[in-house]
Structure formats: structure tokens, C-alpha cells
Amino acid sequence: MHARTDTSEQQTATWPEDIYSVLQRFDVRQVPYVPDAGHSRLIQRVLGSDTMRGIPLTTEEEGVALVAGAWAGGQRCAMLMQSSGVGNCVNMFSLVPLFRLPFFTIVTMRGEWGEYNYWQVPMGSTTQAMFELSGIRVMRANHAAEVREVVEAGAAQAFNACTPTAILLSQRLIGAKVFVK
């Protein structure tokens, strides 16, 4: 048995390209990420970019520190991760309000729409609350048609108003993984 992603909306969606365009428009230069199937098309786009640098992480909390260092060096970041990694960042999230970082992250959700891994559910169900308790505003996209608008609003909030923002891309949008024999 192996897992595959039920990609009903993902296969025809242009939302990864929409996100990439928004990141370009907001002059994002560094994109730290933990490898993730939900972000795979966006990560490939970033890795092929002449203006952005994709930076693979071994763990999500490294990304928070990288965002702080990039900002101190005059560059904008957009961190990519999966909801299961948000819990790894709780201690590092204290840097965000302390240094008034323009923190911006895009999170693919697990533990919701059609999830088959029961161990993804606890973190998936507490991701939004964890961000909010850390002082990070949350916006959500559930369908491909709203991704560009949500990401643009979140980027404007993070980079123009210096309001830490997390964009949650629902599991319904990215596709639920299913077991296949």
C-alpha cells in the first residue's frame, strides 16, 4: 500500500502559479520550505526562479529564524510548510512580535478534508489557534478561485502593515491523500 493524493481541484488548478506571481509582486527574495507534496508545484517554480531563492529546511522552526535573518538583511521571505510542522515552531514564534517581523507563511493543511492519517488530525485541528495564540493573523483559502486574492491580502498585511500573517491552504484545495493498494 502507498499513499497518493486525490487531486480533483489540484490537477487543473493554477493556484501555485497564482501564489508565485503574488510573491514576485511583493518582491519576496527568500522562500524557506520543508519539502511537501502540497507545495511541490510552487517549490519547483521558486527553485527555477532567477529572483527568488528556495531554501530547504530540516525543520520548520529554522524557517522562522531564517525569516528574521532575511528581514535584518533587507529581504522579504515567504515560508512554506505543512500544518503538521506548525507545532515545531511555537517557541520560535516568540521572535515574530519581539522583533516586529513581517512574518508571512503559506501552510498546506492536513488533518481535515478526507484525511486518512489519524495522527495528522490533532495538529490540523489546532493550527489556526496556534498561530492566533502566537499573535499571527490567519487567512484561509478553500478553493482555487480564491487563492490569489487571499495570498495578496495576506502578503499586503504582512509586508505593508507589518502584521504577521499565515495563509492556510485547506486540504480540500490541495487534495486529500488516500491509500492505494
C-alpha positions as CSV (number, residue, x, y, z in Angstrom):
1,M,0.0,0.0,0.0
2,H,1.1,3.5,-0.7
3,A,-0.4,7.0,-0.5
4,R,-1.4,9.1,-3.4
5,T,-3.1,12.5,-3.4
6,D,-6.7,12.8,-4.6
7,T,-6.1,15.9,-6.7
8,S,-9.5,16.8,-8.1
9,E,-9.0,20.5,-7.7
10,Q,-5.2,20.4,-7.7
11,Q,-4.7,18.9,-11.2
12,T,-6.4,21.7,-13.0
13,A,-5.6,24.5,-10.6
14,T,-3.4,27.3,-11.4
15,W,-3.2,28.4,-7.8
16,P,0.5,27.5,-7.3
17,E,1.3,29.9,-10.2
18,D,-1.0,32.5,-8.6
19,I,0.9,32.3,-5.4
20,Y,4.2,32.5,-7.2
21,S,3.0,35.7,-9.0
22,V,2.0,37.3,-5.8
23,L,5.4,36.5,-4.2
24,Q,7.1,38.1,-7.2
25,R,4.9,41.2,-6.9
26,F,5.7,41.6,-3.3
27,D,9.5,41.3,-4.0
28,V,9.9,38.1,-1.9
29,R,13.5,37.0,-2.3
30,Q,13.8,34.0,0.0
31,V,11.4,31.1,0.3
32,P,12.4,28.7,3.1
33,Y,10.4,25.4,2.9
34,V,10.1,22.0,4.3
35,P,9.5,19.6,1.3
36,D,5.8,19.0,1.0
37,A,3.7,17.4,-1.8
38,G,1.0,20.2,-1.4
39,H,3.6,22.8,-2.1
40,S,5.5,20.8,-4.7
41,R,4.5,22.8,-7.8
42,L,5.2,26.1,-6.1
43,I,8.5,24.9,-4.7
44,Q,9.6,23.8,-8.2
45,R,8.6,27.2,-9.6
46,V,10.6,29.0,-6.8
47,L,13.7,26.8,-7.4
48,G,13.6,27.7,-11.1
49,S,13.3,31.4,-10.4
50,D,16.0,34.0,-11.1
51,T,14.7,36.3,-8.4
52,M,13.8,34.0,-5.5
53,R,16.0,31.6,-3.6
54,G,14.3,28.4,-2.3
55,I,15.9,27.3,0.9
56,P,15.2,23.7,2.1
57,L,14.8,23.3,5.8
58,T,15.4,20.3,8.0
59,T,12.7,21.5,10.4
60,E,10.2,24.3,10.4
61,E,11.5,26.4,13.3
62,E,14.6,27.0,11.3
63,G,12.4,28.9,8.8
64,V,11.3,31.4,11.5
65,A,14.9,32.2,12.3
66,L,15.6,32.5,8.6
67,V,12.8,35.0,8.1
68,A,14.3,37.1,11.0
69,G,17.7,37.0,9.4
70,A,16.5,37.8,5.9
71,W,14.5,40.8,7.3
72,A,17.5,42.0,9.2
73,G,19.4,41.8,5.9
74,G,16.8,43.7,4.0
75,Q,15.0,40.9,2.2
76,R,11.4,39.6,2.3
77,C,10.6,35.9,2.9
78,A,7.6,33.7,2.5
79,M,7.9,30.5,4.4
80,L,6.2,27.3,3.1
81,M,5.2,24.5,5.4
82,Q,2.6,21.9,6.2
83,S,0.3,22.2,9.2
84,S,2.0,19.2,10.9
85,G,5.1,21.4,11.2
86,V,3.4,24.4,12.9
87,G,3.7,22.8,16.3
88,N,7.5,22.7,15.8
89,C,7.6,26.5,15.6
90,V,5.9,27.5,18.8
91,N,9.0,28.7,20.7
92,M,10.4,30.4,17.7
93,F,7.1,32.3,17.0
94,S,8.1,34.4,20.1
95,L,10.6,36.2,17.8
96,V,7.8,37.4,15.5
97,P,6.3,40.0,17.8
98,L,9.5,40.7,19.7
99,F,11.3,41.9,16.5
100,R,8.1,43.1,14.7
101,L,8.9,40.8,11.8
102,P,6.9,40.9,8.7
103,F,6.3,37.2,9.0
104,F,4.5,35.6,6.1
105,T,3.8,31.9,5.8
106,I,1.8,29.7,3.5
107,V,0.7,26.5,5.1
108,T,-0.8,23.4,3.4
109,M,-3.3,21.8,5.7
110,R,-3.6,18.2,6.8
111,G,-5.9,16.6,9.3
112,E,-9.1,17.9,7.7
113,W,-11.0,17.2,4.5
114,G,-10.8,13.4,3.9
115,E,-7.6,12.8,6.0
116,Y,-6.5,9.1,6.3
117,N,-3.7,9.6,8.8
118,Y,-5.3,9.9,12.2
119,W,-2.0,11.4,13.6
120,Q,-2.4,14.4,11.3
121,V,-5.8,15.4,12.9
122,P,-4.7,16.9,16.2
123,M,-2.2,19.4,14.6
124,G,-4.5,20.1,11.7
125,S,-7.4,20.9,14.1
126,T,-5.2,23.3,16.2
127,T,-3.1,25.0,13.6
128,Q,-5.2,28.2,13.3
129,A,-5.4,28.5,17.1
130,M,-1.7,28.0,17.5
131,F,-1.0,30.8,15.1
132,E,-3.5,33.1,16.7
133,L,-2.2,32.5,20.2
134,S,1.3,33.4,18.9
135,G,0.0,36.7,17.6
136,I,-0.1,35.7,13.9
137,R,-3.2,36.6,11.9
138,V,-4.8,33.8,9.9
139,M,-6.4,33.8,6.5
140,R,-7.7,30.7,4.7
141,A,-8.3,29.6,1.1
142,N,-10.6,26.7,0.5
143,H,-10.9,26.8,-3.3
144,A,-8.5,27.6,-6.2
145,A,-10.6,30.6,-7.3
146,E,-9.9,32.5,-4.0
147,V,-6.2,31.7,-3.6
148,R,-4.7,34.7,-5.4
149,E,-7.0,37.1,-3.5
150,V,-6.3,35.6,-0.1
151,V,-2.5,35.4,-0.7
152,E,-2.4,39.0,-2.0
153,A,-4.3,40.2,1.1
154,G,-2.1,38.3,3.4
155,A,1.1,39.5,1.8
156,A,-0.1,43.1,1.9
157,Q,-1.0,42.7,5.6
158,A,2.4,41.1,6.4
159,F,4.7,43.3,4.3
160,N,2.9,46.6,4.2
161,A,1.3,46.7,7.7
162,C,4.0,44.5,9.3
163,T,1.2,42.3,10.6
164,P,2.4,38.6,10.9
165,T,0.2,36.5,8.7
166,A,-0.4,32.8,8.0
167,I,-2.3,31.7,4.9
168,L,-3.9,28.3,5.3
169,L,-4.5,26.3,2.1
170,S,-7.2,23.9,3.0
171,Q,-6.8,20.1,2.5
172,R,-9.9,20.3,0.2
173,L,-7.9,22.7,-2.1
174,I,-4.6,20.7,-2.1
175,G,-6.3,17.3,-2.2
176,A,-6.6,14.6,0.4
177,K,-4.1,11.7,0.3
178,V,-5.6,8.3,0.1
179,F,-4.2,4.7,0.5
180,V,-3.9,2.7,-2.7
181,K,-3.1,-1.0,-3.0
